[in-house]
Amino acid sequence: MAVDASGNVYVAGHGNDRIQKFDSNGKFITAWGSHGINNGGQFSVVADVTVDSTGHVYVSDYGDNTVKVFGLDAKIG
């Protein structure tokens, strides 16, 4: 799990290969990702998630040995 500067919570879904975002009250905002191996929003085995001070989301994917970086709009970048 990770928390951004606005209090939003990001949850790495190890079993479902996606990232979920909730507001500071626990209300679901969005989710992205699916199972697979590519340079986009697919994950093989999500291991961890973190957010930097600018709001970029970093996801470590154990299954394909990568760290994928997403922008504020959840697009890879």
Backbone as a chain_set.jsonl record, in Angstrom:
{"seq": "MAVDASGNVYVAGHGNDRIQKFDSNGKFITAWGSHGINNGGQFSVVADVTVDSTGHVYVSDYGDNTVKVFGLDAKIG", "coords": {"N": [[0.833, -1.176, 0.0], [0.321, 2.314, -0.53], [0.394, 5.83, 0.17], [-0.616, 8.939, -1.089], [0.209, 12.504, -1.324], [-2.24, 13.766, -1.03], [-3.661, 12.095, 0.527], [-4.81, 9.932, -0.678], [-5.156, 6.423, -1.125], [-3.272, 3.742, -2.349], [-3.508, 0.488, -3.479], [-1.789, -2.447, -3.967], [-2.667, -5.111, -5.854], [-1.893, -8.181, -5.352], [-2.985, -10.699, -5.934], [-4.787, -10.176, -7.98], [-3.584, -8.708, -9.943], [-3.656, -5.846, -10.294], [-3.9, -2.294, -9.652], [-5.485, -0.495, -7.143], [-7.192, 2.494, -6.317], [-8.092, 4.552, -3.645], [-9.944, 7.102, -1.932], [-9.148, 9.277, 0.882], [-11.088, 8.616, 2.695], [-11.693, 6.046, 2.198], [-13.266, 5.546, -0.003], [-13.768, 4.061, -3.117], [-11.922, 4.987, -5.993], [-10.604, 4.461, -8.515], [-9.294, 1.835, -10.651], [-6.628, 0.026, -12.155], [-4.99, -2.105, -14.54], [-4.208, -5.472, -15.516], [-3.87, -9.034, -15.928], [-0.844, -10.103, -17.394], [2.02, -9.673, -19.566], [3.481, -6.909, -20.553], [4.513, -3.645, -21.736], [2.623, -1.884, -20.909], [-0.29, -1.454, -18.961], [-0.318, -4.026, -17.837], [0.275, -6.673, -15.545], [2.36, -9.181, -14.155], [3.042, -10.401, -11.649], [2.175, -8.495, -9.185], [4.119, -6.79, -6.895], [4.646, -4.576, -5.21], [3.725, -1.158, -4.437], [4.273, 2.328, -4.777], [4.211, 5.902, -4.235], [5.412, 8.95, -5.539], [6.44, 12.336, -4.599], [5.342, 13.946, -6.557], [3.156, 12.635, -7.431], [3.407, 10.486, -9.143], [2.991, 7.043, -9.782], [4.584, 4.126, -8.806], [5.063, 0.828, -9.69], [6.123, -2.278, -8.716], [6.787, -5.172, -10.477], [7.025, -8.343, -9.919], [6.831, -10.648, -11.444], [7.647, -10.08, -14.112], [9.997, -8.81, -13.673], [10.188, -5.921, -13.529], [9.832, -2.357, -13.018], [7.138, -0.357, -13.2], [6.05, 2.829, -14.231], [3.559, 5.155, -13.586], [1.597, 7.939, -14.583], [-0.279, 10.762, -13.294], [-2.769, 10.322, -14.371], [-3.045, 7.617, -14.443], [-1.84, 6.508, -16.607], [0.749, 4.841, -18.309], [4.052, 6.023, -18.036]], "CA": [[0.0, 0.0, 0.0], [1.004, 3.603, -0.53], [-0.482, 6.982, 0.366], [-0.057, 10.132, -1.734], [0.162, 13.749, -0.552], [-3.638, 14.129, -0.795], [-4.271, 11.094, 1.393], [-5.339, 8.811, -1.445], [-4.493, 5.16, -0.813], [-3.058, 2.86, -3.495], [-3.369, -0.881, -3.018], [-1.258, -3.366, -4.969], [-3.41, -6.365, -5.817], [-1.017, -9.301, -5.69], [-3.762, -11.801, -6.49], [-5.607, -9.804, -9.139], [-2.737, -7.985, -10.906], [-4.122, -4.484, -10.563], [-3.733, -1.278, -8.624], [-6.737, 0.175, -6.804], [-6.998, 3.785, -5.664], [-9.188, 4.951, -2.775], [-9.705, 8.395, -1.307], [-8.746, 9.179, 2.284], [-12.208, 8.058, 3.459], [-11.879, 4.652, 1.798], [-14.145, 5.435, -1.167], [-13.094, 3.616, -4.33], [-11.793, 5.991, -7.044], [-10.32, 3.829, -9.807], [-8.378, 0.694, -10.656], [-6.063, -0.265, -13.47], [-4.127, -3.266, -14.649], [-4.747, -6.791, -15.799], [-2.795, -10.017, -15.963], [-0.11, -10.215, -18.642], [3.367, -9.1, -19.558], [3.784, -5.938, -21.609], [4.981, -2.375, -21.191], [1.477, -1.074, -20.522], [-0.895, -1.676, -17.659], [-0.446, -5.424, -17.465], [1.201, -7.113, -14.518], [2.474, -10.623, -13.995], [2.877, -10.588, -10.206], [2.377, -7.201, -8.523], [4.809, -6.988, -5.624], [4.584, -3.412, -4.332], [3.352, 0.104, -5.056], [4.644, 3.523, -4.022], [3.864, 7.145, -4.919], [6.381, 9.995, -5.213], [5.87, 13.621, -4.184], [4.623, 14.565, -7.675], [1.978, 11.836, -7.715], [3.669, 9.348, -10.017], [2.815, 5.761, -9.113], [5.58, 3.136, -9.197], [4.593, -0.517, -9.381], [7.109, -3.321, -8.986], [6.166, -6.383, -10.999], [7.945, -9.439, -9.654], [6.715, -11.657, -12.495], [8.458, -9.779, -15.296], [11.203, -8.107, -13.221], [10.152, -4.532, -13.963], [9.136, -1.324, -12.247], [6.367, 0.438, -14.155], [5.762, 4.158, -13.698], [2.306, 5.683, -14.092], [1.35, 9.345, -14.312], [-1.444, 11.09, -12.479], [-3.969, 9.806, -15.028], [-2.891, 6.163, -14.448], [-1.241, 6.087, -17.876], [2.18, 4.539, -18.164], [4.844, 7.15, -18.489]], "C": [[0.88, 1.241, 0.0], [-0.039, 4.701, -0.364], [0.173, 8.193, -0.282], [-0.265, 11.369, -0.857], [-1.26, 14.202, -0.236], [-4.358, 13.136, 0.108], [-4.908, 9.938, 0.651], [-4.496, 7.57, -1.182], [-4.446, 4.295, -2.062], [-2.781, 1.462, -2.964], [-2.899, -1.742, -4.181], [-1.964, -4.696, -4.807], [-2.571, -7.532, -6.282], [-1.789, -10.428, -6.378], [-4.553, -11.458, -7.738], [-4.871, -8.927, -10.148], [-3.292, -6.625, -11.298], [-3.801, -3.584, -9.389], [-5.092, -0.632, -8.398], [-6.411, 1.458, -6.048], [-8.268, 4.147, -4.899], [-8.89, 6.34, -2.221], [-9.413, 8.193, 0.177], [-9.854, 8.653, 3.195], [-12.492, 6.612, 3.101], [-12.802, 4.45, 0.615], [-13.317, 5.077, -2.406], [-13.094, 4.727, -5.376], [-11.616, 5.332, -8.403], [-9.441, 2.606, -9.596], [-7.829, 0.552, -12.06], [-5.154, -1.474, -13.387], [-4.914, -4.516, -14.958], [-3.566, -7.748, -15.863], [-2.165, -10.075, -17.346], [1.265, -9.611, -18.49], [3.506, -8.206, -20.782], [4.211, -4.642, -20.951], [3.842, -1.466, -20.748], [1.002, -1.423, -19.128], [-1.14, -3.126, -17.314], [0.637, -5.793, -16.469], [1.201, -8.635, -14.457], [2.259, -10.999, -12.529], [3.193, -9.254, -9.534], [2.989, -7.448, -7.152], [4.624, -5.812, -4.676], [4.175, -2.187, -5.137], [3.834, 1.24, -4.154], [4.3, 4.742, -4.873], [4.91, 8.189, -4.536], [5.671, 11.315, -4.909], [5.122, 14.341, -5.298], [3.39, 13.77, -8.08], [2.179, 10.697, -8.685], [3.613, 8.06, -9.199], [3.822, 4.77, -9.686], [5.097, 1.762, -8.746], [5.706, -1.512, -9.707], [6.361, -4.596, -9.353], [7.189, -7.509, -10.911], [7.972, -10.439, -10.812], [7.508, -11.358, -13.745], [9.638, -8.864, -14.967], [11.27, -6.662, -13.708], [9.576, -3.637, -12.868], [8.452, -0.444, -13.277], [5.954, 1.739, -13.48], [4.501, 4.682, -14.385], [2.17, 7.143, -13.697], [0.092, 9.52, -13.493], [-2.735, 10.547, -13.069], [-3.956, 8.28, -15.159], [-2.38, 5.635, -15.776], [0.238, 5.864, -17.653], [2.984, 5.683, -18.712], [6.107, 7.25, -17.844]], "O": [[2.02, 1.222, 0.463], [-1.206, 4.523, -0.713], [1.356, 8.457, -0.069], [-0.847, 11.28, 0.224], [-1.47, 14.944, 0.723], [-5.535, 13.317, 0.418], [-5.49, 9.05, 1.275], [-3.277, 7.653, -1.035], [-5.453, 4.131, -2.752], [-1.923, 1.275, -2.102], [-3.522, -1.769, -5.242], [-1.875, -5.334, -3.759], [-2.537, -7.844, -7.473], [-1.278, -11.042, -7.314], [-4.952, -12.355, -8.482], [-5.476, -8.453, -11.109], [-3.387, -6.295, -12.48], [-3.479, -4.041, -8.292], [-5.773, -0.262, -9.354], [-5.478, 1.503, -5.246], [-9.375, 4.061, -5.431], [-7.729, 6.715, -2.06], [-9.43, 7.064, 0.669], [-9.591, 8.285, 4.34], [-13.424, 6.011, 3.635], [-13.1, 3.312, 0.254], [-12.302, 5.71, -2.697], [-14.129, 5.344, -5.628], [-12.375, 5.601, -9.334], [-8.916, 2.375, -8.506], [-8.487, 0.914, -13.035], [-4.625, -1.818, -12.33], [-6.114, -4.607, -14.699], [-2.409, -7.327, -15.855], [-2.871, -10.093, -18.354], [1.629, -9.104, -17.428], [3.632, -8.689, -21.907], [4.263, -4.558, -19.724], [4.097, -0.368, -20.252], [1.805, -1.659, -18.225], [-2.073, -3.435, -16.573], [1.762, -5.298, -16.535], [0.179, -9.285, -14.677], [1.396, -11.817, -12.212], [4.363, -8.923, -9.338], [2.455, -8.212, -6.348], [4.462, -6.009, -3.472], [4.266, -2.179, -6.365], [3.807, 1.129, -2.929], [4.119, 4.629, -6.086], [5.264, 8.315, -3.363], [4.443, 11.393, -4.959], [4.345, 15.255, -5.023], [2.655, 14.184, -8.976], [1.221, 10.002, -9.025], [4.118, 7.994, -8.078], [3.907, 4.593, -10.902], [4.765, 1.556, -7.578], [6.173, -1.577, -10.844], [5.447, -5.035, -8.656], [8.101, -7.605, -11.732], [9.02, -11.007, -11.121], [8.003, -12.283, -14.389], [10.208, -8.225, -15.851], [12.294, -6.23, -14.239], [8.927, -4.101, -11.93], [9.112, 0.147, -14.131], [5.559, 1.753, -12.314], [4.393, 4.655, -15.611], [2.58, 7.539, -12.606], [-0.524, 8.548, -13.054], [-3.702, 10.331, -12.338], [-4.761, 7.713, -15.897], [-2.476, 4.437, -16.043], [0.893, 6.596, -16.911], [2.636, 6.254, -19.746], [6.879, 8.163, -18.136]]}, "num_chains": 1, "name": "protein.A"}
